[in-house]
Amino acid sequence: MLTDLEVLTKKFAPAIKLVEDIDGSRERSSEGIQRATITFIDDTKLCVTEKLNVGYSYDWISKDGKLLFHHDNEDKTPNFNHRDLHSIVRGIVTFHLLI
C-alpha cells in the first residue's frame, strides 16, 4: 500500500512547507509508483519513491543540496527505525526540526 500523502501532510503540517508530485529523478507518480518531494520548513527536502508491493527509496537533502541520508529498498542492511514514509517524516520532524 502506498502512503497517503494528504494524511501525512496534514499530520505534520507545522513542519512541511510543500509536497510536490515529483521525486529526485524529476519524474512524476504513475500507476503503482508514488513519487514525492517533501520540503520542510528548514528548506531540507525528502525525495521519495514508493513502489507498490516492492518498497521505497528516499534521499534527505540539505537546503544547499548535500545528501544527508539515503535509503534504497535494495539495501541489505535493515533499517529498523524507518520502515515507512510516515516514520521517516516523523524521525526528521522529531530529531531534526524539533517541533
C-alpha positions as CSV (number, residue, x, y, z in Angstrom):
1,M,0.0,0.0,0.0
2,L,1.3,3.5,-0.9
3,T,1.4,6.3,1.7
4,D,-1.5,8.7,1.7
5,L,0.4,12.0,1.2
6,E,-2.6,14.1,2.1
7,V,-2.9,12.5,5.5
8,L,0.8,12.7,6.1
9,T,0.9,16.4,5.1
10,K,-2.0,17.2,7.5
11,K,-0.4,15.3,10.4
12,F,3.0,17.1,10.0
13,A,1.6,20.4,8.7
14,P,3.6,22.7,11.1
15,A,6.9,21.1,9.7
16,I,6.0,20.8,6.0
17,K,6.2,23.7,3.6
18,L,5.4,21.9,0.3
19,V,4.7,18.5,-1.1
20,E,5.3,18.0,-4.9
21,D,4.3,15.1,-7.1
22,I,7.9,14.6,-8.3
23,D,10.9,12.8,-6.9
24,G,14.7,13.4,-7.1
25,S,14.8,12.0,-10.7
26,R,12.2,14.7,-11.6
27,E,9.7,12.0,-12.7
28,R,6.0,12.2,-11.6
29,S,4.0,9.5,-10.0
30,S,2.5,6.8,-12.2
31,E,0.4,3.7,-11.6
32,G,2.0,1.6,-8.9
33,I,4.7,4.2,-8.2
34,Q,4.3,7.2,-6.0
35,R,6.9,9.9,-6.2
36,A,7.1,12.9,-3.9
37,T,9.4,15.7,-2.8
38,I,8.6,17.0,0.7
39,T,10.1,20.4,1.5
40,F,10.3,21.0,5.2
41,I,10.2,24.5,6.9
42,D,14.0,24.5,7.2
43,D,14.2,24.0,3.4
44,T,15.6,20.5,3.6
45,K,13.9,18.1,1.1
46,L,12.9,14.5,1.3
47,C,12.7,12.9,-2.2
48,V,10.7,9.7,-2.0
49,T,9.9,6.9,-4.5
50,E,7.5,4.3,-3.3
51,K,6.7,1.2,-5.4
52,L,3.6,-0.7,-4.7
53,N,4.4,-4.2,-3.2
54,V,8.2,-3.6,-3.7
55,G,9.4,-1.0,-1.2
56,Y,10.7,2.5,-1.1
57,S,13.8,4.6,-1.5
58,Y,14.5,8.1,-0.3
59,D,17.1,10.8,-0.1
60,W,17.1,13.5,2.6
61,I,18.8,16.6,1.1
62,S,20.1,19.7,2.8
63,K,19.0,23.2,1.7
64,D,22.3,23.6,-0.1
65,G,21.8,20.3,-2.0
66,K,24.0,18.0,0.1
67,L,22.9,14.4,0.7
68,L,22.1,14.0,4.4
69,F,20.8,10.4,4.3
70,H,20.0,7.8,1.6
71,H,17.9,4.6,1.8
72,D,17.2,2.2,-1.1
73,N,14.8,-0.6,-0.9
74,E,17.5,-2.9,-2.2
75,D,19.8,-2.1,0.7
76,K,20.9,-5.3,2.5
77,T,21.2,-3.6,5.9
78,P,17.9,-3.5,7.8
79,N,16.6,0.0,8.7
80,F,14.6,-0.7,11.7
81,N,13.8,2.9,12.6
82,H,12.4,3.9,9.2
83,R,10.1,1.2,7.8
84,D,7.6,3.5,6.0
85,L,7.3,7.1,4.9
86,H,5.3,8.1,8.0
87,S,8.1,7.0,10.3
88,I,10.8,8.7,8.1
89,V,9.0,12.1,8.3
90,R,8.3,11.6,12.0
91,G,12.0,11.0,12.6
92,I,13.0,14.1,10.6
93,V,10.5,16.2,12.5
94,T,11.3,14.8,15.9
95,F,15.1,14.7,15.7
96,H,16.0,17.5,13.2
97,L,13.3,20.1,13.3
98,L,12.4,19.6,17.0
99,I,8.8,20.8,16.7
